Amino acid sequence: MRGTLVKEPWQSITPAGCVAPPMRGWYCTVLREEIDTTERSDLHYVLDADGKPKRYKAWLSDRLAFLYDWIMEHNVLPKVLSGDLAAHLDALRRILSEVRGQRVLDVGAGTGNIATCLPTDNEYWGVDVSPGLLRRAHRRLTRAGFHPCELYVTPAGDLPFADGAFDVLLCNLTLNFVTDLEVALREWRRVLQPRGEAFCSVPVPERNARGAKINGALRPEAELREAAQRCGFAMETLDVENGTILYFRLSPAPSPR
């Protein structure tokens, strides 16, 4: 499918090909026009130039995806990040409690734990490089009542979505695995509406008091803030304490006068 438009029965299509949901702004085609995709087992795959699904290397193989939640709760959060999974999810519930009726993109969706934190009146799109994790996410999110729930196998810095497709972007405990931070941030700015915001959490070195070995690239808060500014965002640190994890909001940077 090319330039897929997700259309609900109550939506009307304008001559320009945009969607006008009730009480919302105008939303255009979800995918970029040049993107071809295929759907397999409830997941969308972007096709390469030869018409084959693109594949990516994930840190946890599909065969072990069933262990992901246990690893996060019993190893990664308490032993590596000096934090607590329940506290992490509670923080996200508070942060996202007023995100209602929005089109949301979840970058690094994992197994869909956000289903317990995000109100279900939002429209949900998620991306991850692991099909095994996304299949578990699809079951969790649809059971929670998210509709639509569209999941794509794609990385954080190469999104197949159209400009301005989303109101809110989420990225939790994923940004340290992104190789090129500014490429990803510019992609996020592109796919967000002009007033769209991102809510993120990521381990940072200055909160790693125990000196634990944390996978990925640990970037100081100041580096994250400077990169965000260069990519058109203003960064606001959120008042949450949970081990090495920094919680923050990205809003559109004010235009220079």
N, C-alpha and C positions, 0 to 999 in steps of 0.2 A: 504494500500500500504506500502511496506517495502523498506527502502533505496531508496526513490524515486529519479529518475534522471529527471530533467527538460530538455527536449531535443527539440531544435528548428530545423526546416527543414534544416538550413544551417550548423548545427553542425555535426561534425564527432565524432564517438566513437572509442576510442583506445582499444586494447585488454585488458588494465588494467581497463577499465570502466570509463575513464575520458573523459571530453569534451574539444575540442579545438576550441573555437570560433575564428573567424578571428581577428587578431591584438590583441589578448588577451593571457594571460598565460594559463596554463592547469588548468581546474577546475574539481574536482571529484564530486562524488555523493553528492547531497545537504544534504540528511539526513544520520544520522548514520545507519549502516546496521541493527542494532537490533531494530530500531524504527519502530513501526507500526502506521499508521495514517488513518484517514477517512476524507472525504470531505463532508461538508454540507453547503449549501447556500453560496458558494464561500469561505468558511473558512476551514482550515485544523485543525483537532483535533488529538492530540497524544492519543493513546489508552493505557489503563492500562493493568495489567496482566490478567484481565477478559475480555479484548476486548472491554471495554467501554470507551468512550471519557473522558479524564480527565477534571475536572472542577475546577475553582478557584474562590475565593471571590474577587470581584471588589468593589472599593469604591463607584461606581455609578451603580445602577442596570440597566439591559438591558432596562427595561421599561422607564427609564429616560435618556437613551443615547442621545436622541434628544436635551436635554438641555445642553449637555457637552460644546459645543462651546460657548454658551451664558454665562455659568457659568465662563468659563476661561477668556473670554474677559471682562465681566462686574463685576466679583467678585474676582476671584483668582488672576489674574495679577494685577489689580489696587489696590484692597483693602487689599489683603493678602501679595502679594510679592512686593508691592510698585513699580510695573513696568507697562509696556504697551505692549499689545499683538502685535500691529503693529511694535513697535520697536524690539520686540523679533524676529518676522518673518523677518524683514529687516536684523537683525544681522545674522540670519541663512543663508539668501540669500548670503550675502557677504562671510561668512565663507565657504559655500559649492559651490561657483560659479565655482571653478576649479575642482570639483569632476565630472569627465566626463567619461562615458563609463566604469563604475565600477559596481561590484556586491555589493549592499548595503544592510545591515541589520539594520532596524530601531527598536530599543528596546523600548517598551512603545509607540507604534505607535498611540494610541488614535484614533481620527477620521481622521487621515491622513493629518493634516495641513502642513506636510512637502512637500506635493504636490506643494505648492506655492513657495517652496524654493530650491528644489533639481532639477537640470536639468533632463529632461525626457529621455536623452539617457543613463541613468543608469538603471540597472536591480534591481528591488525592492523586498525585502522580509521584512515583518514586523511581530512583535509579540506583543501581549498584553494579559492580563488575561480576558478582557471584550469582549465577542462576539458581544455585541450590538455596542460598539465603532468600532470594526473592520469591521462590516458590512457597517457602514457609511464610514470608511476609504477606503474600496474596491471601493465603488461608486466614491468617490472623486479622488482616484488615477488612476483608469481606465479612467475616463473622462479626466483627465489631460494628458493621453497618456503614462502611464508607462506600459511597457511590457517586461518581465513578471511582474506580481504583485501578489505575493504569501503571504498570511496572515495566521499565526498560532496562535492558542490560547494556550499560554504557558508563563511562567514567565521569568524574566530576568536572573535568576540564574540556569535555567534548560533547556538549549536550545537543541533541537533535531537534530541540524545540525552537519555535519561532520567537522572534523578538517580542518582548512584552507579554508573554503567554501566561505569566503567573503573578499573583499578588504577594505571596509569601514564599520564602525559601527556607528550608531547615537543613542544617548540617551538624550532626552530633557525633562526636568521637570518630571523625573521619578525616578532618583536614590535615592531620599529621601524616596521612598516607598519600596526600596529593603532592606530586613531585614538583610541579610548577605552580606555585601559589597564585601568582598574578594572572596567569592564563585562566585558572579556575574562577578567580574573582571577577575578571572581565566577562566571562561567560555568564556568571550569575547576574551581573548588572544588566547584561543584554537581555536575558530571558525574563527579568522582572519588569513589571509595570513601572512607569516613571516614579511613582511614589511607593513602590514595593520595598519590603524590608526582609532581611534575613536574620534568623536566630540560630546561633551556633554555640557549640561547646567543643573544647579541644584541650588536651594537656599542654602545659607550658613549663619550661625549665625552671623558672623562678619559684614555682610552687612544688617542685619536686625535691622536698626537703630530705628525703631518704636517699636520694641519688639512684633511684630505681632505673633499670634499663627499660626504656620505653621504645617500642618499635616506631619506625617512621622518622620524620623530620620534626624535631621539637623547635618551635620558633618562639622567641620571647614575645610578650604582649606588645612591646614597642614596635617590633618588626611587623607583627600582624596589623597594628594600627597604621603604620606608614604605608604598607602595601595596600590596605583598604583605601586610604586616601588617594593613592595614585590610580586606583581603579574606580573612583567615583563614589566611594562610600564614606560615611562618617561612622566611626566605631564607638559604641557605648558599652563599657563594662557593666555587667549586671551583678547585683549584690547576692551572690551565691558562694558558699564555701563548701567544697566537696573534694578534698584531696588535691591532686595536681590539676584539676579541671578548671579552666577559665570559661565562663559563660558570657556571651556578648551579643549585642544587637548591631546589625549593619543597616543604616538608613541612607537614603540618597544624600550625597554631600551638597551643601548649599552652593548655588551658582555664584561665581565670583562677580562682584559688583564693579 
